[in-house]
Amino acid sequence: MKTFADILAQDRAIDTLRRAFLADRLPHGLIFAGPTGVGKGTTALALAGLFLCEKPNGDRACEKCESCRAMAGGAHPDYHVIVKELIRYHDKTGKSKGSSLSIHVIRAELNAKAANKPLMGRGKVFIVEQAELMEALAQSSMLKTLEEPAGRTLIILLTDQADSLLSTIRSRCQRVVFNALPDQVVAAALQRRGIGDTDARDAATFARGSIGLALKWIEDGVLPRAREVAATFDTIFQSGHADDLWGMFKKSADAYAEKQLERDELSSKDQATREALGLYLRIAAEHIRARLASDDEAEIERAANIIEAIVRSEDYLDANVNMPLVFQQLAVSLERPRGAV
């Protein structure tokens, strides 16, 4: 079973939860807010095990009771993880790609189940992953459940965009903030998983404090592509020339999309491709952002202009602008003379 001791470098968040549990003052609703892959999900799992334990020892689950054995086996009937892909069980057409958390998922998987009695007696826990993807109607539908759940119930919303949740949701939950992890913590965690020193250090740098993202990117083959993107933007920074930018990004995005389709054949290739392009653009922006620490004003201005152009391209992607056109415009922007606005 996961415990609070398994959570790396999130002392403030863990201390908040520990004190609330020991004082028997855990709220019905919690928002775990922070970057992807920094321990929010692991913390939610650890808190759920403690919350459902029949004989907790302070802030640790006993790991011996029937409830703990069910949690350790991944089969606790009162522990529910809600993800956007559950729409496929509730969409009779079978065509949903699961790109958002639908009201049909929240009603069936959270509201209805929260109204039932716990099967093992201790209570019920609901974890909503990517809560920022909940449709407005879905969020509104859960307000009563958040405010007055039936019996002993804990609802945890995991998100990297807490402010995108409705104010009515935020006001009914306590926010617990999780921070990006130091690169050395991420690298050490990767090395303990058998990842080589160079890959661990590079993945930690590109993932910007996220163990979860670093692991996923290594598994999905993102790391070598990220190195290529970083090297390309170093060249662009120095030369001012952006040769075949779309070709490089398309090759990287296609490989990423294929990996996602292997994992989930019902996912949207277009959506996965746009997600990949956004990913590599963010990697480029973060790589260039390090140059803002320079003492050279011209270098700082050049870096700021490149970052601004990248962010604008991300906005175009989000607005479903034609993908080659987005990168054609980006290439034009990057080839402007230094200091150009």
C-alpha positions as CSV (number, residue, x, y, z in Angstrom):
1,M,0.0,0.0,0.0
2,K,1.0,3.6,-0.6
3,T,1.6,5.7,2.4
4,F,2.5,9.4,3.0
5,A,6.1,8.2,3.5
6,D,6.1,7.3,-0.2
7,I,5.5,10.9,-1.4
8,L,8.6,12.8,-2.4
9,A,9.3,16.5,-1.6
10,Q,5.7,17.5,-0.9
11,D,6.1,18.0,2.8
12,R,3.7,21.0,3.1
13,A,0.8,19.2,1.3
14,I,1.3,16.0,3.3
15,D,1.5,17.9,6.6
16,T,-1.8,19.6,5.8
17,L,-3.5,16.3,5.1
18,R,-1.9,14.5,8.0
19,R,-3.0,17.1,10.5
20,A,-6.6,17.3,9.1
21,F,-6.9,13.5,9.3
22,L,-5.5,13.2,12.8
23,A,-7.9,16.0,14.0
24,D,-10.8,14.2,12.2
25,R,-11.3,17.4,10.1
26,L,-10.9,16.1,6.6
27,P,-13.4,18.0,4.4
28,H,-15.7,16.1,2.1
29,G,-14.1,17.7,-1.0
30,L,-10.4,18.3,-1.7
31,I,-8.7,19.8,-4.7
32,F,-5.1,18.5,-5.3
33,A,-3.7,21.3,-7.4
34,G,-0.3,21.3,-9.1
35,P,1.7,20.2,-12.1
36,T,1.1,16.8,-13.7
37,G,3.2,13.9,-12.3
38,V,4.4,15.4,-9.0
39,G,2.6,13.0,-6.6
40,K,-1.0,14.2,-6.5
41,G,-2.3,10.8,-7.6
42,T,0.0,8.8,-5.3
43,T,-1.0,11.1,-2.4
44,A,-4.7,10.6,-3.2
45,L,-4.2,6.8,-3.2
46,A,-2.3,6.9,0.2
47,L,-5.0,9.1,1.7
48,A,-7.7,6.8,0.4
49,G,-6.1,3.8,2.0
50,L,-5.8,5.6,5.3
51,F,-9.3,7.0,5.1
52,L,-10.8,3.5,4.4
53,C,-8.6,1.6,6.9
54,E,-10.5,-0.1,9.7
55,K,-7.7,0.4,12.4
56,P,-5.4,3.2,11.4
57,N,-2.3,3.8,13.5
58,G,-2.1,7.5,13.7
59,D,-1.4,8.7,10.1
60,R,-0.7,5.2,8.8
61,A,-3.1,2.5,7.6
62,C,-2.7,-0.7,9.5
63,E,-2.1,-2.7,6.2
64,K,-3.6,-5.8,7.8
65,C,-7.4,-5.2,7.9
66,E,-9.8,-6.4,5.2
67,S,-10.0,-2.9,3.7
68,C,-6.2,-2.5,3.5
69,R,-5.9,-5.9,1.9
70,A,-8.5,-4.9,-0.7
71,M,-6.6,-1.6,-1.4
72,A,-3.3,-3.4,-1.7
73,G,-4.9,-5.8,-4.2
74,G,-6.4,-2.9,-6.2
75,A,-9.9,-4.2,-5.7
76,H,-11.5,-2.1,-3.0
77,P,-15.3,-1.8,-3.8
78,D,-15.5,1.6,-2.1
79,Y,-12.5,3.2,-3.9
80,H,-13.5,4.8,-7.2
81,V,-11.2,6.4,-9.8
82,I,-13.1,8.5,-12.4
83,V,-11.4,9.2,-15.7
84,K,-12.8,10.8,-18.9
85,E,-12.5,7.5,-20.8
86,L,-15.4,6.1,-18.7
87,I,-17.8,7.8,-21.2
88,R,-17.4,4.8,-23.4
89,Y,-19.4,2.8,-20.9
90,H,-22.2,5.4,-20.9
91,D,-22.2,6.4,-24.6
92,K,-24.6,4.1,-26.4
93,T,-23.2,5.2,-29.8
94,G,-19.8,3.9,-28.9
95,K,-18.2,6.8,-30.8
96,S,-17.0,9.0,-27.9
97,K,-13.3,9.7,-27.9
98,G,-13.4,10.7,-24.2
99,S,-11.8,14.1,-24.6
100,S,-13.7,15.6,-21.7
101,L,-15.4,14.5,-18.5
102,S,-19.1,14.3,-19.4
103,I,-22.0,14.8,-17.1
104,H,-23.0,11.2,-17.9
105,V,-19.8,10.0,-16.3
106,I,-20.1,12.2,-13.2
107,R,-23.7,11.3,-12.6
108,A,-23.2,7.6,-12.9
109,E,-19.7,7.1,-11.5
110,L,-19.8,9.7,-8.7
111,N,-23.2,11.1,-7.8
112,A,-25.1,7.8,-8.0
113,K,-22.4,5.7,-6.3
114,A,-21.8,8.3,-3.6
115,A,-25.5,8.0,-2.6
116,N,-25.1,4.3,-1.9
117,K,-24.0,2.8,1.3
118,P,-20.3,1.7,1.4
119,L,-19.9,-2.0,0.7
120,M,-17.2,-2.5,3.4
121,G,-18.6,-0.1,5.9
122,R,-15.8,2.5,6.4
123,G,-16.8,5.0,3.8
124,K,-16.3,5.8,0.1
125,V,-13.5,7.6,-1.8
126,F,-13.8,9.1,-5.3
127,I,-10.7,10.3,-7.2
128,V,-11.5,12.5,-10.3
129,E,-8.5,12.6,-12.5
130,Q,-7.9,15.6,-14.9
131,A,-10.8,17.4,-13.1
132,E,-10.2,20.5,-15.2
133,L,-11.7,18.5,-18.1
134,M,-15.1,18.3,-16.4
135,E,-17.8,19.9,-18.5
136,A,-19.6,22.8,-16.8
137,L,-22.8,20.7,-16.5
138,A,-20.8,17.8,-15.0
139,Q,-19.4,20.1,-12.4
140,S,-22.8,21.6,-11.6
141,S,-24.3,18.1,-11.2
142,M,-21.9,17.2,-8.4
143,L,-22.4,20.3,-6.3
144,K,-25.0,18.7,-4.0
145,T,-22.8,15.6,-3.6
146,L,-19.8,17.7,-2.6
147,E,-21.9,19.8,-0.1
148,E,-23.9,17.0,1.5
149,P,-22.5,13.5,0.6
150,A,-24.3,10.5,2.0
151,G,-22.3,9.1,4.9
152,R,-18.5,9.2,5.3
153,T,-17.3,10.2,1.8
154,L,-14.1,11.7,0.5
155,I,-14.0,13.3,-3.0
156,I,-10.6,14.3,-4.4
157,L,-10.2,16.3,-7.6
158,L,-6.8,16.1,-9.2
159,T,-5.9,19.0,-11.6
160,D,-3.1,21.1,-12.9
161,Q,-5.5,23.9,-13.7
162,A,-7.5,24.4,-10.5
163,D,-8.6,27.9,-11.5
164,S,-10.5,26.5,-14.5
165,L,-12.9,24.7,-12.2
166,L,-16.2,26.5,-11.4
167,S,-16.0,28.9,-8.5
168,T,-18.9,26.9,-6.9
169,I,-16.7,23.8,-7.0
170,R,-13.7,25.6,-5.6
171,S,-15.7,27.1,-2.7
172,R,-16.9,23.6,-1.6
173,C,-13.4,22.1,-1.6
174,Q,-10.2,22.6,0.3
175,R,-7.3,23.2,-2.1
176,V,-4.0,21.4,-1.3
177,V,-1.1,22.7,-3.4
178,F,1.6,20.4,-4.9
179,N,4.8,21.9,-6.3
180,A,7.1,20.9,-9.1
181,L,9.9,18.7,-7.7
182,P,13.6,19.7,-7.8
183,D,15.4,18.2,-10.8
184,Q,17.8,16.2,-8.6
185,V,14.8,14.6,-6.9
186,V,13.3,13.6,-10.2
187,A,16.6,12.3,-11.6
188,A,17.3,10.3,-8.4
189,A,13.8,8.7,-8.5
190,L,14.4,7.7,-12.2
191,Q,17.8,6.2,-11.4
192,R,16.2,4.1,-8.7
193,R,13.9,2.7,-11.4
194,G,16.9,1.6,-13.4
195,I,17.1,4.5,-15.8
196,G,20.7,5.5,-16.9
197,D,22.2,8.6,-15.4
198,T,22.2,10.6,-18.7
199,D,18.6,9.8,-19.6
200,A,17.5,10.4,-16.0
201,R,19.2,13.9,-15.9
202,D,17.9,14.9,-19.3
203,A,14.3,13.6,-18.6
204,A,14.3,15.5,-15.3
205,T,15.4,18.7,-17.0
206,F,12.8,18.4,-19.8
207,A,10.0,17.3,-17.5
208,R,10.5,20.3,-15.2
209,G,9.9,18.7,-11.8
210,S,7.5,15.9,-12.8
211,I,8.5,12.3,-12.1
212,G,5.3,11.1,-13.8
213,L,5.9,13.0,-17.0
214,A,9.6,12.0,-17.1
215,L,8.6,8.3,-16.8
216,K,5.9,8.6,-19.5
217,W,8.2,10.5,-21.8
218,I,10.9,7.8,-21.5
219,E,8.4,5.1,-22.1
220,D,6.8,6.9,-25.1
221,G,10.1,7.8,-26.8
222,V,9.8,11.5,-26.2
223,L,13.2,12.0,-24.7
224,P,15.3,11.6,-27.9
225,R,12.8,13.8,-29.8
226,A,13.0,16.4,-27.0
227,R,16.8,16.5,-27.4
228,E,16.4,17.1,-31.1
229,V,13.9,19.9,-30.5
230,A,16.2,21.5,-27.9
231,A,19.2,21.3,-30.3
232,T,17.1,22.7,-33.2
233,F,16.0,25.7,-31.1
234,D,19.6,26.4,-30.0
235,T,20.5,26.5,-33.7
236,I,17.5,28.8,-34.4
237,F,18.5,31.1,-31.6
238,Q,22.0,31.5,-32.9
239,S,21.4,31.6,-36.6
240,G,17.9,33.0,-36.9
241,H,17.0,30.4,-39.5
242,A,14.2,27.9,-39.0
243,D,14.6,25.3,-41.7
244,D,11.9,22.7,-42.2
245,L,10.4,23.3,-38.7
246,W,7.1,21.6,-39.6
247,G,8.9,18.5,-40.9
248,M,10.8,18.0,-37.6
249,F,7.7,18.6,-35.4
250,K,5.5,16.4,-37.6
251,K,7.9,13.5,-37.4
252,S,8.0,13.8,-33.6
253,A,4.2,14.3,-33.3
254,D,3.4,11.3,-35.6
255,A,5.6,9.0,-33.5
256,Y,3.9,10.2,-30.3
257,A,0.4,9.8,-31.7
258,E,1.2,6.3,-32.9
259,K,2.2,5.4,-29.3
260,Q,-1.0,6.8,-27.9
261,L,-3.1,4.8,-30.4
262,E,-1.3,1.7,-29.5
263,R,-2.2,2.4,-25.9
264,D,-5.8,3.2,-26.7
265,E,-7.1,2.4,-30.2
266,L,-10.3,4.4,-29.7
267,S,-8.4,7.7,-29.0
268,S,-8.3,10.4,-31.7
269,K,-5.2,10.6,-33.8
270,D,-5.8,14.3,-34.6
271,Q,-6.1,15.0,-30.9
272,A,-3.0,13.0,-30.0
273,T,-1.1,14.8,-32.8
274,R,-2.1,18.2,-31.5
275,E,-1.3,17.1,-28.0
276,A,2.2,16.1,-29.1
277,L,2.8,19.3,-31.0
278,G,1.8,21.3,-27.9
279,L,4.1,19.1,-25.8
280,Y,7.2,19.7,-28.0
281,L,6.4,23.4,-28.3
282,R,6.4,23.6,-24.4
283,I,9.7,21.7,-24.3
284,A,11.1,24.2,-26.7
285,A,9.8,27.2,-24.8
286,E,11.2,25.9,-21.5
287,H,14.5,25.1,-23.0
288,I,14.8,28.7,-24.4
289,R,13.5,30.1,-21.1
290,A,16.8,29.3,-19.4
291,R,18.4,32.0,-21.5
292,L,16.4,34.6,-19.8
293,A,18.9,34.4,-16.9
294,S,21.6,35.8,-19.2
295,D,23.3,39.1,-18.5
296,D,23.2,40.0,-22.2
297,E,20.1,42.2,-22.9
298,A,20.1,41.3,-26.6
299,E,20.0,37.6,-25.7
300,I,17.2,38.1,-23.2
301,E,15.2,40.0,-25.8
302,R,15.8,37.3,-28.4
303,A,14.7,34.6,-26.0
304,A,11.6,36.5,-25.0
305,N,10.6,36.9,-28.6
306,I,11.1,33.2,-29.4
307,I,9.0,32.2,-26.3
308,E,6.3,34.7,-27.3
309,A,6.2,33.2,-30.8
310,I,6.0,29.6,-29.4
311,V,3.1,30.6,-27.0
312,R,1.2,32.1,-29.9
313,S,1.6,28.9,-31.9
314,E,0.2,26.9,-28.9
315,D,-2.8,29.2,-28.9
316,Y,-3.3,28.6,-32.6
317,L,-3.2,24.8,-32.0
318,D,-5.7,25.1,-29.3
319,A,-7.9,27.0,-31.7
320,N,-7.7,24.1,-34.2
321,V,-5.8,26.2,-36.8
322,N,-4.4,24.1,-39.6
323,M,-1.2,22.5,-38.2
324,P,1.2,23.1,-41.1
325,L,0.1,26.7,-41.2
326,V,0.8,27.1,-37.5
327,F,4.4,26.0,-38.0
328,Q,4.8,28.0,-41.2
329,Q,3.9,31.1,-39.2
330,L,6.1,30.1,-36.3
331,A,9.1,29.7,-38.7
332,V,8.5,33.2,-40.1
333,S,8.3,34.6,-36.6
334,L,11.6,32.9,-35.5
335,E,13.5,34.2,-38.6
336,R,12.8,37.8,-37.8
337,P,15.9,39.9,-36.9
338,R,16.9,40.2,-33.3
339,G,14.9,42.7,-31.4
340,A,12.0,42.6,-33.9
341,V,8.5,42.7,-32.3
